[in-house]
């Protein structure tokens, strides 16, 4: 049977800017205590999964999440590799603004009366997440925001780099810590769109299998690892 690797793609723990409901793309902030606890619970939830290597973006919040997860599961010695291609989408002039300001303006650009109506249509698959990110790029006054295709290209390139590097060493489990929009851009076009039902919460897990040069997305936004880890922590 050909070798395959299992890649666990995880959104980072909750940060200060998440808590303040601020746009957090290329700008960064540390995890809150809630985010730290969630990362620790994930470590417990991953207790039966030995990771060979861990990858994260070059933003602080993903590295912090990675270190906490590995520490909680007793795998501090696992090498951690930072890849800039895994970072969150750049939201240009909306960086650090309130989320509702950016998404409401994107909704208006797409001819919706409210952000809520737009989100409803995204989840009903009437429009694509890419349309929304492209709307943000179109209305960004600085011209710095990324399009969906730009984020998709760099995140998928990073995912393939990870997979092709790791498959050389045979079967194994790989941890990847990234961001909400960057994970969606990475996985929706690889089959994740078929099983995607809701936005990715902090600490949500997506499971990806790489075999024979192809990716198969097995789950999106799984919170069971966090929940099981929290139960384990409460029983310690």
Secondary structure, DSSP 8 states (H G I E B T S, - for coil): ---EEEEEEEE---BHHHHTTB--SSS---B-HHHHHHHHHHHHHTTT--EEEEEE-SSHHHHHHHHHHHHHTT-TTSEEEE-GGGS----GGGTTSBHHHHHHHHHHHTT-S-HHHHHHHHHTTSS-HHHHHHHHHHH-TTS----HHHHHHHHHHHHHHHHHHHGGG-SEEEEEEE-HHHHHHHHGGGTGGGT--S---TT-EEEEEEETTEEEEEEEEE-HHHHHHHHHHHT-
